[in-house]
């Protein structure tokens, strides 16, 4: 399966809707998109993972790297995810304590 990436602006935040699989083959595309957004001055990112079917350690590394990039500019990167299988990965790896994870876009935008 491929990876789809769509970005849109909502107020001062940039939402990156991700679909498909984030794995060793597709994760570089997500990394490049985050790098491009940060280079263009977007430091408040919300990564919508509702369309993600699979996430491996490479994908987790890209998310952590993205978080470091926005934090270097006093920014933030939050996630939208309510899928139990993905939330379990974040809990097991301890990243649930690193990322702010919202159950919906509405919750992310109202925080």
C-alpha positions in Angstrom: 0.0 0.0 0.0 1.1 3.5 -0.7 1.2 6.6 1.5 -1.0 9.6 1.0 -0.3 13.0 2.4 -2.6 16.0 2.3 -1.9 19.3 4.1 -4.2 22.2 4.9 -4.1 25.2 7.0 -6.6 25.8 9.9 -6.0 29.1 11.6 -2.3 29.0 12.8 -2.0 25.2 12.5 -1.0 23.0 9.6 -2.9 19.7 9.5 -1.1 16.8 7.7 -3.6 14.0 6.9 -1.7 10.7 6.5 -3.2 7.7 4.9 -2.0 4.2 4.2 1.1 2.6 5.7 4.0 4.4 7.4 6.9 1.9 7.0 10.5 1.7 6.0 9.5 2.4 2.3 7.1 5.2 2.8 8.3 7.0 5.9 10.9 9.1 4.0 8.0 10.8 2.2 6.5 11.8 5.5 9.9 13.0 6.8 10.4 15.1 3.7 6.9 16.6 4.0 7.5 17.6 7.6 10.9 19.0 6.8 9.4 21.0 3.9 6.7 22.4 6.2 9.2 23.4 8.9 11.5 25.0 6.3 8.5 27.0 5.1 7.8 28.3 8.6 5.0 25.9 9.7 5.9 25.1 13.4 2.5 24.1 14.7 1.7 20.8 13.1 -1.2 18.4 13.7 -0.6 14.9 12.1 -4.0 13.2 11.5 -3.3 9.5 11.6 -6.9 8.3 11.2 -6.2 7.0 7.7 -3.1 5.1 8.8 -3.3 1.3 8.4 0.2 0.4 9.6 3.0 2.1 11.5 6.4 0.6 12.1 9.5 1.7 14.0 10.7 3.8 11.0 7.5 5.7 11.0 7.8 6.3 14.8 11.3 7.6 14.2 10.1 10.1 11.6 7.4 11.3 14.0 9.9 11.8 16.8 12.3 13.6 14.3 9.5 15.8 13.2 8.7 16.7 16.8 12.4 17.7 17.4 12.3 19.9 14.2 9.3 21.9 15.3 10.4 22.1 18.9 13.7 23.7 17.7 11.5 26.6 16.6 9.4 26.6 19.8 6.7 24.8 17.9 4.5 21.8 18.5 3.4 18.6 16.8 0.3 16.9 18.0 -1.3 13.7 16.7 -4.9 12.7 16.0 -5.4 9.1 16.5 -8.1 6.9 18.1 -7.2 3.6 16.6 -6.5 1.1 19.4 -3.7 -0.7 17.5 -1.8 2.5 16.9 -2.4 3.9 20.4 -1.0 0.6 21.8 2.2 1.2 19.8 2.5 4.7 21.3 1.9 3.3 24.8 4.3 0.4 24.5 7.1 2.6 23.2 6.5 5.3 25.8 5.7 7.9 23.0 2.2 8.4 24.4 3.9 10.5 27.0 6.0 12.4 24.5 3.2 13.3 22.0 -0.1 14.9 22.7 -2.6 12.6 21.1 -6.2 13.7 20.4 -9.1 11.5 19.6 -10.5 13.8 16.9 -9.6 16.9 14.8 -12.1 18.9 16.8 -10.3 18.0 20.0 -6.9 18.8 18.5 -8.0 22.2 17.3 -9.7 23.2 20.5 -6.7 22.5 22.6 
